[in-house]
Amino acid sequence: MEYLVVLLGYILGAIPFAHLLVTLTRGVDVREIGSGNVGATNAMRAAGKGVGIAVLFLDALKGAIPTALGFYFSPKIAYLAGFMAILGHTFPIFLKFKGGKGVATSFGVMLVISPVAILGSLLVFILVVALTRYVSLGSVVATLSFPLWFYLYSAYRGIYSLQTMEWLFIFLIVCLIIFNHRSNIKRLIDGKERRLGE
């Protein structure tokens, strides 16, 4: 039964809300707009702020739900279910395994696992985007900051020795998100990345 939650994580993660909502509201394929990414930022470009915010919320929710359900069994199942949700979003079976970058879904997963740490990363994201108007840069910097926030909050609670499983889980998510942003990083270096609103 517990591994059905892990499978549910992938299935929920694979639901392409950006593709569905943009198609329903604008009658166009979000993959043919802007960056072609199946995520909230590109959905906002294609169909406006309302759709973008809805996609952001739904993408986060599909990470949070299986992670929360997983904790009814064990932290291991919660981490596995959350990671599978992120993989589902990045490699969705419904879109021939070509999905989004996984930031919003990772946010939903981490919000369940460590709300304080993810809020710290959210503040970093808001600050970087406000200063640079690069959503991709904000996502990358916020992602890299999460392990630090996680450690600091754990230390504040008096937990100095974290389990290997927790760090492995965090390391895999950080690596996956950075990998998914490799084209954005290249455009940032080349000065060709689009700013928010462009």
C-alpha positions in Angstrom: 0.0 0.0 0.0 2.8 2.4 0.9 4.4 2.1 -2.4 1.1 3.0 -4.1 1.7 6.5 -2.6 5.1 6.6 -4.3 3.4 5.7 -7.6 0.7 8.3 -6.9 3.5 10.8 -6.5 4.6 10.2 -10.1 1.1 10.2 -11.6 0.1 13.5 -9.8 3.4 15.1 -10.7 2.9 14.1 -14.4 -0.3 16.0 -14.7 0.7 19.0 -17.0 -1.5 21.7 -15.5 0.3 24.4 -17.6 -0.5 22.6 -20.8 -4.1 21.8 -19.7 -5.0 25.3 -18.5 -3.4 27.2 -21.4 -5.1 24.9 -23.9 -8.5 25.4 -22.2 -8.2 29.1 -21.7 -6.4 30.2 -24.9 -6.7 27.2 -27.2 -2.9 27.1 -27.8 -0.1 24.7 -26.8 2.1 26.2 -24.1 5.0 24.3 -25.5 4.8 26.5 -28.6 4.9 29.8 -26.7 7.9 31.6 -25.2 10.4 29.2 -23.8 8.3 26.2 -24.5 8.5 25.2 -20.9 5.5 23.5 -19.2 5.5 25.6 -16.1 3.9 28.6 -14.4 6.2 31.3 -15.8 5.6 30.2 -19.4 1.9 29.7 -18.7 1.8 33.3 -17.5 3.4 34.4 -20.8 0.9 32.5 -22.8 -2.3 33.1 -20.9 -1.9 35.9 -18.3 -1.2 36.2 -14.6 -4.4 34.4 -13.5 -3.5 31.2 -15.4 0.1 31.5 -14.3 -0.8 31.8 -10.6 -3.3 28.9 -11.0 -0.6 26.7 -12.5 1.9 27.7 -9.8 -0.6 26.7 -7.1 -1.6 23.4 -8.8 2.0 22.4 -9.5 3.0 23.0 -5.9 -0.1 21.1 -4.7 0.8 18.0 -6.7 4.1 17.9 -4.9 2.6 18.5 -1.4 -0.2 15.9 -1.6 1.8 12.7 -2.1 4.5 13.9 0.3 2.0 14.5 3.1 0.3 11.2 2.4 3.7 9.5 2.5 4.3 10.7 6.1 1.4 8.5 7.2 3.7 5.6 6.5 7.3 6.9 7.1 9.6 9.7 6.3 11.3 7.4 3.7 8.0 7.0 1.8 7.3 10.7 2.1 10.7 11.6 0.5 10.2 8.9 -2.2 6.7 10.1 -3.1 7.8 13.7 -3.2 10.8 13.0 -5.4 8.6 10.9 -7.7 6.2 13.9 -8.0 9.1 16.1 -9.1 10.3 13.5 -11.6 6.7 13.2 -12.8 6.6 16.9 -13.5 10.0 16.9 -15.2 9.4 13.7 -17.2 5.6 13.4 -17.6 4.3 10.3 -19.3 1.4 12.3 -20.6 3.7 14.6 -22.6 6.2 12.1 -23.9 8.4 12.7 -20.9 9.1 16.4 -21.8 7.9 18.5 -18.9 8.8 21.5 -16.7 11.7 22.4 -14.5 10.2 21.2 -11.2 10.6 24.3 -9.1 6.9 24.8 -8.1 6.5 21.0 -7.5 9.7 21.0 -5.4 8.3 23.9 -3.4 5.2 21.9 -2.6 7.3 18.9 -1.5 9.6 21.0 0.7 6.8 23.0 2.1 5.5 19.7 3.7 9.0 18.6 4.8 10.4 21.8 6.2 8.0 24.9 5.9 10.5 27.2 7.6 13.4 26.3 5.4 11.4 26.6 2.2 10.0 30.0 3.2 13.7 31.1 3.6 14.3 30.0 0.0 11.2 31.7 -1.1 12.5 35.0 0.4 15.7 34.5 -1.5 13.7 33.9 -4.7 11.6 37.0 -4.3 14.7 39.1 -3.5 16.7 37.9 -6.5 13.7 38.3 -8.9 12.9 41.7 -7.6 16.5 42.9 -8.1 17.2 41.2 -11.5 13.8 40.3 -13.0 15.3 36.9 -13.9 12.9 34.1 -12.7 15.4 31.4 -13.7 18.2 33.1 -11.7 15.8 33.4 -8.7 14.9 29.7 -9.0 18.5 28.6 -9.2 19.8 30.7 -6.3 16.8 29.8 -4.1 17.3 26.1 -4.8 21.0 26.4 -3.9 20.1 28.2 -0.7 17.6 25.5 0.5 20.2 23.1 2.1 21.6 26.0 4.1 18.2 27.0 5.4 17.4 23.4 6.1 20.6 23.0 8.1 20.2 26.3 10.0 16.6 25.5 11.0 17.6 21.9 12.1 20.4 23.4 14.2 18.0 25.9 15.7 15.9 23.0 16.8 18.9 21.3 18.3 19.3 18.7 15.5 22.9 18.8 14.4 23.2 15.3 13.0 20.8 14.8 10.0 20.2 11.4 8.5 22.0 10.5 5.3 18.6 9.9 3.7 17.5 13.5 4.2 20.7 14.9 2.7 20.6 12.5 -0.2 17.0 13.5 -0.9 17.8 17.2 -0.8 21.0 16.7 -2.9 19.0 14.9 -5.6 16.4 17.6 -5.8 18.9 20.4 -6.0 20.9 18.6 -8.7 17.7 17.9 -10.7 16.5 21.5 -10.6 19.9 22.9 -11.5 20.2 20.3 -14.4 16.7 21.4 -15.6 17.9 25.0 -15.7 21.1 24.3 -17.7 19.8 26.1 -20.8 18.7 29.1 -18.7 22.1 29.2 -17.0 23.8 29.3 -20.4 21.5 32.1 -21.6 22.2 34.0 -18.4 25.9 33.7 -19.0 25.4 34.8 -22.6 23.2 37.7 -21.6 20.2 36.3 -23.6 17.9 35.2 -20.9 14.4 36.8 -20.9 13.5 39.0 -17.9 10.2 38.8 -16.2 7.7 40.8 -18.3 9.6 40.5 -21.5 
